[in-house]
Amino acid sequence: MTECRPIVILDEPQVLDNTNLSRTAISNNLNPLFELRYSATHREKINTIYRLTPVDAYEKK
């Protein structure tokens, strides 16, 4: 049997995975291949790939 490993995309993860129960549900029950987290106000920084600050955005026009 083929295993399904979804890619989980969380928009504003600080709202969605703010308890141990919800984090466990996402990581254990879904068993994702990987997770992408998009937020302007991350509470917990995990492997930041790209960051665009307001100053950087202004300078890049």
mmJSON file of the N, C-alpha and C atoms, coordinates in Angstrom:
{"data_MODEL":{"atom_site":{
"group_PDB":["ATOM","ATOM","ATOM","ATOM","ATOM","ATOM","ATOM","ATOM","ATOM","ATOM","ATOM","ATOM","ATOM","ATOM","ATOM","ATOM","ATOM","ATOM","ATOM","ATOM","ATOM","ATOM","ATOM","ATOM","ATOM","ATOM","ATOM","ATOM","ATOM","ATOM","ATOM","ATOM","ATOM","ATOM","ATOM","ATOM","ATOM","ATOM","ATOM","ATOM","ATOM","ATOM","ATOM","ATOM","ATOM","ATOM","ATOM","ATOM","ATOM","ATOM","ATOM","ATOM","ATOM","ATOM","ATOM","ATOM","ATOM","ATOM","ATOM","ATOM","ATOM","ATOM","ATOM","ATOM","ATOM","ATOM","ATOM","ATOM","ATOM","ATOM","ATOM","ATOM","ATOM","ATOM","ATOM","ATOM","ATOM","ATOM","ATOM","ATOM","ATOM","ATOM","ATOM","ATOM","ATOM","ATOM","ATOM","ATOM","ATOM","ATOM","ATOM","ATOM","ATOM","ATOM","ATOM","ATOM","ATOM","ATOM","ATOM","ATOM","ATOM","ATOM","ATOM","ATOM","ATOM","ATOM","ATOM","ATOM","ATOM","ATOM","ATOM","ATOM","ATOM","ATOM","ATOM","ATOM","ATOM","ATOM","ATOM","ATOM","ATOM","ATOM","ATOM","ATOM","ATOM","ATOM","ATOM","ATOM","ATOM","ATOM","ATOM","ATOM","ATOM","ATOM","ATOM","ATOM","ATOM","ATOM","ATOM","ATOM","ATOM","ATOM","ATOM","ATOM","ATOM","ATOM","ATOM","ATOM","ATOM","ATOM","ATOM","ATOM","ATOM","ATOM","ATOM","ATOM","ATOM","ATOM","ATOM","ATOM","ATOM","ATOM","ATOM","ATOM","ATOM","ATOM","ATOM","ATOM","ATOM","ATOM","ATOM","ATOM","ATOM","ATOM","ATOM","ATOM","ATOM","ATOM","ATOM","ATOM","ATOM","ATOM","ATOM"],
"id":[1,2,3,4,5,6,7,8,9,10,11,12,13,14,15,16,17,18,19,20,21,22,23,24,25,26,27,28,29,30,31,32,33,34,35,36,37,38,39,40,41,42,43,44,45,46,47,48,49,50,51,52,53,54,55,56,57,58,59,60,61,62,63,64,65,66,67,68,69,70,71,72,73,74,75,76,77,78,79,80,81,82,83,84,85,86,87,88,89,90,91,92,93,94,95,96,97,98,99,100,101,102,103,104,105,106,107,108,109,110,111,112,113,114,115,116,117,118,119,120,121,122,123,124,125,126,127,128,129,130,131,132,133,134,135,136,137,138,139,140,141,142,143,144,145,146,147,148,149,150,151,152,153,154,155,156,157,158,159,160,161,162,163,164,165,166,167,168,169,170,171,172,173,174,175,176,177,178,179,180,181,182,183],
"type_symbol":["N","C","C","N","C","C","N","C","C","N","C","C","N","C","C","N","C","C","N","C","C","N","C","C","N","C","C","N","C","C","N","C","C","N","C","C","N","C","C","N","C","C","N","C","C","N","C","C","N","C","C","N","C","C","N","C","C","N","C","C","N","C","C","N","C","C","N","C","C","N","C","C","N","C","C","N","C","C","N","C","C","N","C","C","N","C","C","N","C","C","N","C","C","N","C","C","N","C","C","N","C","C","N","C","C","N","C","C","N","C","C","N","C","C","N","C","C","N","C","C","N","C","C","N","C","C","N","C","C","N","C","C","N","C","C","N","C","C","N","C","C","N","C","C","N","C","C","N","C","C","N","C","C","N","C","C","N","C","C","N","C","C","N","C","C","N","C","C","N","C","C","N","C","C","N","C","C","N","C","C","N","C","C"],
"label_atom_id":["N","CA","C","N","CA","C","N","CA","C","N","CA","C","N","CA","C","N","CA","C","N","CA","C","N","CA","C","N","CA","C","N","CA","C","N","CA","C","N","CA","C","N","CA","C","N","CA","C","N","CA","C","N","CA","C","N","CA","C","N","CA","C","N","CA","C","N","CA","C","N","CA","C","N","CA","C","N","CA","C","N","CA","C","N","CA","C","N","CA","C","N","CA","C","N","CA","C","N","CA","C","N","CA","C","N","CA","C","N","CA","C","N","CA","C","N","CA","C","N","CA","C","N","CA","C","N","CA","C","N","CA","C","N","CA","C","N","CA","C","N","CA","C","N","CA","C","N","CA","C","N","CA","C","N","CA","C","N","CA","C","N","CA","C","N","CA","C","N","CA","C","N","CA","C","N","CA","C","N","CA","C","N","CA","C","N","CA","C","N","CA","C","N","CA","C","N","CA","C","N","CA","C","N","CA","C","N","CA","C","N","CA","C"],
"label_alt_id":[null,null,null,null,null,null,null,null,null,null,null,null,null,null,null,null,null,null,null,null,null,null,null,null,null,null,null,null,null,null,null,null,null,null,null,null,null,null,null,null,null,null,null,null,null,null,null,null,null,null,null,null,null,null,null,null,null,null,null,null,null,null,null,null,null,null,null,null,null,null,null,null,null,null,null,null,null,null,null,null,null,null,null,null,null,null,null,null,null,null,null,null,null,null,null,null,null,null,null,null,null,null,null,null,null,null,null,null,null,null,null,null,null,null,null,null,null,null,null,null,null,null,null,null,null,null,null,null,null,null,null,null,null,null,null,null,null,null,null,null,null,null,null,null,null,null,null,null,null,null,null,null,null,null,null,null,null,null,null,null,null,null,null,null,null,null,null,null,null,null,null,null,null,null,null,null,null,null,null,null,null,null,null],
"label_comp_id":["MET","MET","MET","THR","THR","THR","GLU","GLU","GLU","CYS","CYS","CYS","ARG","ARG","ARG","PRO","PRO","PRO","ILE","ILE","ILE","VAL","VAL","VAL","ILE","ILE","ILE","LEU","LEU","LEU","ASP","ASP","ASP","GLU","GLU","GLU","PRO","PRO","PRO","GLN","GLN","GLN","VAL","VAL","VAL","LEU","LEU","LEU","ASP","ASP","ASP","ASN","ASN","ASN","THR","THR","THR","ASN","ASN","ASN","LEU","LEU","LEU","SER","SER","SER","ARG","ARG","ARG","THR","THR","THR","ALA","ALA","ALA","ILE","ILE","ILE","SER","SER","SER","ASN","ASN","ASN","ASN","ASN","ASN","LEU","LEU","LEU","ASN","ASN","ASN","PRO","PRO","PRO","LEU","LEU","LEU","PHE","PHE","PHE","GLU","GLU","GLU","LEU","LEU","LEU","ARG","ARG","ARG","TYR","TYR","TYR","SER","SER","SER","ALA","ALA","ALA","THR","THR","THR","HIS","HIS","HIS","ARG","ARG","ARG","GLU","GLU","GLU","LYS","LYS","LYS","ILE","ILE","ILE","ASN","ASN","ASN","THR","THR","THR","ILE","ILE","ILE","TYR","TYR","TYR","ARG","ARG","ARG","LEU","LEU","LEU","THR","THR","THR","PRO","PRO","PRO","VAL","VAL","VAL","ASP","ASP","ASP","ALA","ALA","ALA","TYR","TYR","TYR","GLU","GLU","GLU","LYS","LYS","LYS","LYS","LYS","LYS"],
"label_asym_id":["A","A","A","A","A","A","A","A","A","A","A","A","A","A","A","A","A","A","A","A","A","A","A","A","A","A","A","A","A","A","A","A","A","A","A","A","A","A","A","A","A","A","A","A","A","A","A","A","A","A","A","A","A","A","A","A","A","A","A","A","A","A","A","A","A","A","A","A","A","A","A","A","A","A","A","A","A","A","A","A","A","A","A","A","A","A","A","A","A","A","A","A","A","A","A","A","A","A","A","A","A","A","A","A","A","A","A","A","A","A","A","A","A","A","A","A","A","A","A","A","A","A","A","A","A","A","A","A","A","A","A","A","A","A","A","A","A","A","A","A","A","A","A","A","A","A","A","A","A","A","A","A","A","A","A","A","A","A","A","A","A","A","A","A","A","A","A","A","A","A","A","A","A","A","A","A","A","A","A","A","A","A","A"],
"label_entity_id":["1","1","1","1","1","1","1","1","1","1","1","1","1","1","1","1","1","1","1","1","1","1","1","1","1","1","1","1","1","1","1","1","1","1","1","1","1","1","1","1","1","1","1","1","1","1","1","1","1","1","1","1","1","1","1","1","1","1","1","1","1","1","1","1","1","1","1","1","1","1","1","1","1","1","1","1","1","1","1","1","1","1","1","1","1","1","1","1","1","1","1","1","1","1","1","1","1","1","1","1","1","1","1","1","1","1","1","1","1","1","1","1","1","1","1","1","1","1","1","1","1","1","1","1","1","1","1","1","1","1","1","1","1","1","1","1","1","1","1","1","1","1","1","1","1","1","1","1","1","1","1","1","1","1","1","1","1","1","1","1","1","1","1","1","1","1","1","1","1","1","1","1","1","1","1","1","1","1","1","1","1","1","1"],
"label_seq_id":[1,1,1,2,2,2,3,3,3,4,4,4,5,5,5,6,6,6,7,7,7,8,8,8,9,9,9,10,10,10,11,11,11,12,12,12,13,13,13,14,14,14,15,15,15,16,16,16,17,17,17,18,18,18,19,19,19,20,20,20,21,21,21,22,22,22,23,23,23,24,24,24,25,25,25,26,26,26,27,27,27,28,28,28,29,29,29,30,30,30,31,31,31,32,32,32,33,33,33,34,34,34,35,35,35,36,36,36,37,37,37,38,38,38,39,39,39,40,40,40,41,41,41,42,42,42,43,43,43,44,44,44,45,45,45,46,46,46,47,47,47,48,48,48,49,49,49,50,50,50,51,51,51,52,52,52,53,53,53,54,54,54,55,55,55,56,56,56,57,57,57,58,58,58,59,59,59,60,60,60,61,61,61],
"pdbx_PDB_ins_code":[null,null,null,null,null,null,null,null,null,null,null,null,null,null,null,null,null,null,null,null,null,null,null,null,null,null,null,null,null,null,null,null,null,null,null,null,null,null,null,null,null,null,null,null,null,null,null,null,null,null,null,null,null,null,null,null,null,null,null,null,null,null,null,null,null,null,null,null,null,null,null,null,null,null,null,null,null,null,null,null,null,null,null,null,null,null,null,null,null,null,null,null,null,null,null,null,null,null,null,null,null,null,null,null,null,null,null,null,null,null,null,null,null,null,null,null,null,null,null,null,null,null,null,null,null,null,null,null,null,null,null,null,null,null,null,null,null,null,null,null,null,null,null,null,null,null,null,null,null,null,null,null,null,null,null,null,null,null,null,null,null,null,null,null,null,null,null,null,null,null,null,null,null,null,null,null,null,null,null,null,null,null,null],
"Cartn_x":[0.84,0.0,0.889,0.52,1.281,0.879,1.888,1.64,1.464,0.502,0.268,0.95,1.862,2.569,2.299,1.314,0.939,1.977,1.907,2.671,1.713,2.054,1.178,1.616,0.674,0.932,0.089,0.761,0.065,0.201,-0.923,-0.94,-1.252,-0.405,-0.5,-0.474,0.633,0.724,0.583,0.871,0.739,-0.722,-1.646,-3.064,-3.467,-2.866,-3.28,-2.588,-1.312,-0.602,-0.057,-0.943,-0.52,-0.632,-1.011,-1.065,-0.292,0.116,0.815,-0.076,-1.373,-2.305,-2.381,-2.471,-2.562,-1.245,-0.107,1.19,1.322,0.914,0.974,0.049,-1.133,-2.093,-1.526,-0.887,-0.321,0.845,1.782,2.985,2.753,1.995,1.815,0.666,-0.473,-1.638,-1.53,-1.033,-0.899,0.389,1.423,2.725,3.183,3.293,3.595,5.005,5.144,6.451,7.278,6.645,7.23,6.136,6.446,5.498,6.049,5.201,5.54,4.701,5.347,4.639,4.836,3.711,3.749,3.169,3.911,3.41,4.248,3.608,4.342,4.824,4.249,4.551,4.776,5.78,6.086,6.43,5.88,6.259,7.484,7.563,8.676,9.314,10.587,11.277,11.856,11.464,11.931,12.452,13.758,14.364,13.855,14.114,13.681,14.35,13.541,14.042,14.152,13.16,13.148,12.483,13.036,12.48,12.526,11.385,11.302,10.727,11.572,11.121,10.505,9.746,9.19,10.277,11.411,12.509,13.075,13.274,13.766,12.789,11.501,10.489,10.524,10.671,10.743,11.974,13.105,14.345,14.31,13.569,13.448,12.34,11.622,10.498,9.43],
"Cartn_y":[-1.175,0.0,1.242,2.242,3.481,4.428,5.018,5.957,7.364,8.097,9.473,10.409,11.239,12.205,13.594,14.29,15.592,16.674,17.722,18.931,19.869,20.275,21.116,22.57,23.426,24.854,25.57,26.238,26.943,28.446,29.116,30.568,31.08,31.917,32.41,31.24,30.499,29.311,29.594,30.827,31.127,31.036,31.082,30.937,29.465,28.705,27.318,26.303,26.475,25.454,26.056,26.65,27.328,26.467,25.208,24.294,23.017,22.311,21.039,20.047,20.053,19.131,19.385,20.647,20.937,20.64,20.917,20.584,19.071,18.317,16.86,16.342,16.919,16.485,16.718,17.857,18.161,17.237,17.097,16.317,14.81,14.315,12.862,12.316,12.985,12.455,12.648,13.802,14.039,13.456,13.353,12.835,13.512,14.857,15.569,15.328,15.418,15.347,16.547,17.724,18.922,19.951,20.987,22.045,23.391,24.196,25.575,26.47,27.45,28.354,29.782,30.452,31.837,32.732,33.779,34.709,35.974,37.064,38.313,38.434,37.64,37.752,36.383,35.665,34.359,34.52,33.662,33.634,32.76,31.71,30.768,30.66,30.936,30.875,29.473,28.831,27.485,27.491,27.326,27.216,28.267,29.519,30.602,30.473,30.476,30.365,31.738,32.581,33.901,34.881,36.084,37.122,38.435,39.128,40.424,41.415,42.301,43.298,44.482,45.328,46.519,47.414,47.548,48.368,47.746,46.422,45.737,45.916,45.789,45.941,47.35,48.345,49.734,49.949,49.431,49.61,48.895,47.789,47.052,47.613,48.589,49.233,48.235],
"Cartn_z":[0.0,0.0,0.0,-0.797,-0.893,0.223,0.83,1.92,1.36,1.889,1.48,2.471,1.992,2.839,2.283,2.839,2.296,2.57,1.789,2.049,2.766,3.972,4.784,4.653,4.257,4.131,5.176,6.104,7.177,6.982,6.833,6.75,8.148,8.687,10.064,11.062,11.102,11.948,13.439,13.868,15.284,15.741,14.814,15.143,15.111,14.193,13.972,14.878,15.125,15.916,17.213,17.975,19.191,20.45,20.305,21.453,21.124,22.156,21.943,21.218,21.523,20.882,19.376,18.977,17.54,16.826,17.461,16.848,16.659,17.671,17.593,16.494,16.399,15.375,13.982,13.773,12.452,12.14,13.069,12.768,12.814,13.773,13.904,13.066,13.112,12.398,10.892,10.464,9.031,8.47,9.301,8.876,7.58,7.604,6.361,5.845,4.543,3.906,4.356,4.357,4.958,5.194,5.958,6.28,5.837,5.24,4.9,5.796,6.424,7.339,6.869,6.559,6.108,7.181,7.558,8.561,8.563,8.907,9.089,10.528,11.408,12.842,13.475,13.012,13.603,15.075,15.904,17.319,17.519,16.72,16.805,15.425,15.338,14.047,13.844,12.729,12.412,10.985,10.8,9.46,8.475,8.761,7.885,6.518,5.465,4.105,3.46,3.676,3.056,3.999,4.066,4.925,4.168,4.12,3.469,4.47,4.968,5.934,5.196,5.883,5.232,4.631,5.307,4.798,3.525,3.532,2.328,1.161,1.441,0.39,-0.184,0.666,0.201,-0.682,-0.231,-0.989,-2.338,-2.408,-3.677,-4.56,-4.01,-4.694,-5.07],
"occupancy":[1.0,1.0,1.0,1.0,1.0,1.0,1.0,1.0,1.0,1.0,1.0,1.0,1.0,1.0,1.0,1.0,1.0,1.0,1.0,1.0,1.0,1.0,1.0,1.0,1.0,1.0,1.0,1.0,1.0,1.0,1.0,1.0,1.0,1.0,1.0,1.0,1.0,1.0,1.0,1.0,1.0,1.0,1.0,1.0,1.0,1.0,1.0,1.0,1.0,1.0,1.0,1.0,1.0,1.0,1.0,1.0,1.0,1.0,1.0,1.0,1.0,1.0,1.0,1.0,1.0,1.0,1.0,1.0,1.0,1.0,1.0,1.0,1.0,1.0,1.0,1.0,1.0,1.0,1.0,1.0,1.0,1.0,1.0,1.0,1.0,1.0,1.0,1.0,1.0,1.0,1.0,1.0,1.0,1.0,1.0,1.0,1.0,1.0,1.0,1.0,1.0,1.0,1.0,1.0,1.0,1.0,1.0,1.0,1.0,1.0,1.0,1.0,1.0,1.0,1.0,1.0,1.0,1.0,1.0,1.0,1.0,1.0,1.0,1.0,1.0,1.0,1.0,1.0,1.0,1.0,1.0,1.0,1.0,1.0,1.0,1.0,1.0,1.0,1.0,1.0,1.0,1.0,1.0,1.0,1.0,1.0,1.0,1.0,1.0,1.0,1.0,1.0,1.0,1.0,1.0,1.0,1.0,1.0,1.0,1.0,1.0,1.0,1.0,1.0,1.0,1.0,1.0,1.0,1.0,1.0,1.0,1.0,1.0,1.0,1.0,1.0,1.0,1.0,1.0,1.0,1.0,1.0,1.0],
"B_iso_or_equiv":[0.0,0.0,0.0,0.0,0.0,0.0,0.0,0.0,0.0,0.0,0.0,0.0,0.0,0.0,0.0,0.0,0.0,0.0,0.0,0.0,0.0,0.0,0.0,0.0,0.0,0.0,0.0,0.0,0.0,0.0,0.0,0.0,0.0,0.0,0.0,0.0,0.0,0.0,0.0,0.0,0.0,0.0,0.0,0.0,0.0,0.0,0.0,0.0,0.0,0.0,0.0,0.0,0.0,0.0,0.0,0.0,0.0,0.0,0.0,0.0,0.0,0.0,0.0,0.0,0.0,0.0,0.0,0.0,0.0,0.0,0.0,0.0,0.0,0.0,0.0,0.0,0.0,0.0,0.0,0.0,0.0,0.0,0.0,0.0,0.0,0.0,0.0,0.0,0.0,0.0,0.0,0.0,0.0,0.0,0.0,0.0,0.0,0.0,0.0,0.0,0.0,0.0,0.0,0.0,0.0,0.0,0.0,0.0,0.0,0.0,0.0,0.0,0.0,0.0,0.0,0.0,0.0,0.0,0.0,0.0,0.0,0.0,0.0,0.0,0.0,0.0,0.0,0.0,0.0,0.0,0.0,0.0,0.0,0.0,0.0,0.0,0.0,0.0,0.0,0.0,0.0,0.0,0.0,0.0,0.0,0.0,0.0,0.0,0.0,0.0,0.0,0.0,0.0,0.0,0.0,0.0,0.0,0.0,0.0,0.0,0.0,0.0,0.0,0.0,0.0,0.0,0.0,0.0,0.0,0.0,0.0,0.0,0.0,0.0,0.0,0.0,0.0,0.0,0.0,0.0,0.0,0.0,0.0],
"pdbx_formal_charge":[null,null,null,null,null,null,null,null,null,null,null,null,null,null,null,null,null,null,null,null,null,null,null,null,null,null,null,null,null,null,null,null,null,null,null,null,null,null,null,null,null,null,null,null,null,null,null,null,null,null,null,null,null,null,null,null,null,null,null,null,null,null,null,null,null,null,null,null,null,null,null,null,null,null,null,null,null,null,null,null,null,null,null,null,null,null,null,null,null,null,null,null,null,null,null,null,null,null,null,null,null,null,null,null,null,null,null,null,null,null,null,null,null,null,null,null,null,null,null,null,null,null,null,null,null,null,null,null,null,null,null,null,null,null,null,null,null,null,null,null,null,null,null,null,null,null,null,null,null,null,null,null,null,null,null,null,null,null,null,null,null,null,null,null,null,null,null,null,null,null,null,null,null,null,null,null,null,null,null,null,null,null,null],
"auth_seq_id":[1,1,1,2,2,2,3,3,3,4,4,4,5,5,5,6,6,6,7,7,7,8,8,8,9,9,9,10,10,10,11,11,11,12,12,12,13,13,13,14,14,14,15,15,15,16,16,16,17,17,17,18,18,18,19,19,19,20,20,20,21,21,21,22,22,22,23,23,23,24,24,24,25,25,25,26,26,26,27,27,27,28,28,28,29,29,29,30,30,30,31,31,31,32,32,32,33,33,33,34,34,34,35,35,35,36,36,36,37,37,37,38,38,38,39,39,39,40,40,40,41,41,41,42,42,42,43,43,43,44,44,44,45,45,45,46,46,46,47,47,47,48,48,48,49,49,49,50,50,50,51,51,51,52,52,52,53,53,53,54,54,54,55,55,55,56,56,56,57,57,57,58,58,58,59,59,59,60,60,60,61,61,61],
"auth_comp_id":["MET","MET","MET","THR","THR","THR","GLU","GLU","GLU","CYS","CYS","CYS","ARG","ARG","ARG","PRO","PRO","PRO","ILE","ILE","ILE","VAL","VAL","VAL","ILE","ILE","ILE","LEU","LEU","LEU","ASP","ASP","ASP","GLU","GLU","GLU","PRO","PRO","PRO","GLN","GLN","GLN","VAL","VAL","VAL","LEU","LEU","LEU","ASP","ASP","ASP","ASN","ASN","ASN","THR","THR","THR","ASN","ASN","ASN","LEU","LEU","LEU","SER","SER","SER","ARG","ARG","ARG","THR","THR","THR","ALA","ALA","ALA","ILE","ILE","ILE","SER","SER","SER","ASN","ASN","ASN","ASN","ASN","ASN","LEU","LEU","LEU","ASN","ASN","ASN","PRO","PRO","PRO","LEU","LEU","LEU","PHE","PHE","PHE","GLU","GLU","GLU","LEU","LEU","LEU","ARG","ARG","ARG","TYR","TYR","TYR","SER","SER","SER","ALA","ALA","ALA","THR","THR","THR","HIS","HIS","HIS","ARG","ARG","ARG","GLU","GLU","GLU","LYS","LYS","LYS","ILE","ILE","ILE","ASN","ASN","ASN","THR","THR","THR","ILE","ILE","ILE","TYR","TYR","TYR","ARG","ARG","ARG","LEU","LEU","LEU","THR","THR","THR","PRO","PRO","PRO","VAL","VAL","VAL","ASP","ASP","ASP","ALA","ALA","ALA","TYR","TYR","TYR","GLU","GLU","GLU","LYS","LYS","LYS","LYS","LYS","LYS"],
"auth_asym_id":["A","A","A","A","A","A","A","A","A","A","A","A","A","A","A","A","A","A","A","A","A","A","A","A","A","A","A","A","A","A","A","A","A","A","A","A","A","A","A","A","A","A","A","A","A","A","A","A","A","A","A","A","A","A","A","A","A","A","A","A","A","A","A","A","A","A","A","A","A","A","A","A","A","A","A","A","A","A","A","A","A","A","A","A","A","A","A","A","A","A","A","A","A","A","A","A","A","A","A","A","A","A","A","A","A","A","A","A","A","A","A","A","A","A","A","A","A","A","A","A","A","A","A","A","A","A","A","A","A","A","A","A","A","A","A","A","A","A","A","A","A","A","A","A","A","A","A","A","A","A","A","A","A","A","A","A","A","A","A","A","A","A","A","A","A","A","A","A","A","A","A","A","A","A","A","A","A","A","A","A","A","A","A"],
"auth_atom_id":["N","CA","C","N","CA","C","N","CA","C","N","CA","C","N","CA","C","N","CA","C","N","CA","C","N","CA","C","N","CA","C","N","CA","C","N","CA","C","N","CA","C","N","CA","C","N","CA","C","N","CA","C","N","CA","C","N","CA","C","N","CA","C","N","CA","C","N","CA","C","N","CA","C","N","CA","C","N","CA","C","N","CA","C","N","CA","C","N","CA","C","N","CA","C","N","CA","C","N","CA","C","N","CA","C","N","CA","C","N","CA","C","N","CA","C","N","CA","C","N","CA","C","N","CA","C","N","CA","C","N","CA","C","N","CA","C","N","CA","C","N","CA","C","N","CA","C","N","CA","C","N","CA","C","N","CA","C","N","CA","C","N","CA","C","N","CA","C","N","CA","C","N","CA","C","N","CA","C","N","CA","C","N","CA","C","N","CA","C","N","CA","C","N","CA","C","N","CA","C","N","CA","C","N","CA","C","N","CA","C","N","CA","C"],
"pdbx_PDB_model_num":[1,1,1,1,1,1,1,1,1,1,1,1,1,1,1,1,1,1,1,1,1,1,1,1,1,1,1,1,1,1,1,1,1,1,1,1,1,1,1,1,1,1,1,1,1,1,1,1,1,1,1,1,1,1,1,1,1,1,1,1,1,1,1,1,1,1,1,1,1,1,1,1,1,1,1,1,1,1,1,1,1,1,1,1,1,1,1,1,1,1,1,1,1,1,1,1,1,1,1,1,1,1,1,1,1,1,1,1,1,1,1,1,1,1,1,1,1,1,1,1,1,1,1,1,1,1,1,1,1,1,1,1,1,1,1,1,1,1,1,1,1,1,1,1,1,1,1,1,1,1,1,1,1,1,1,1,1,1,1,1,1,1,1,1,1,1,1,1,1,1,1,1,1,1,1,1,1,1,1,1,1,1,1]
}}}
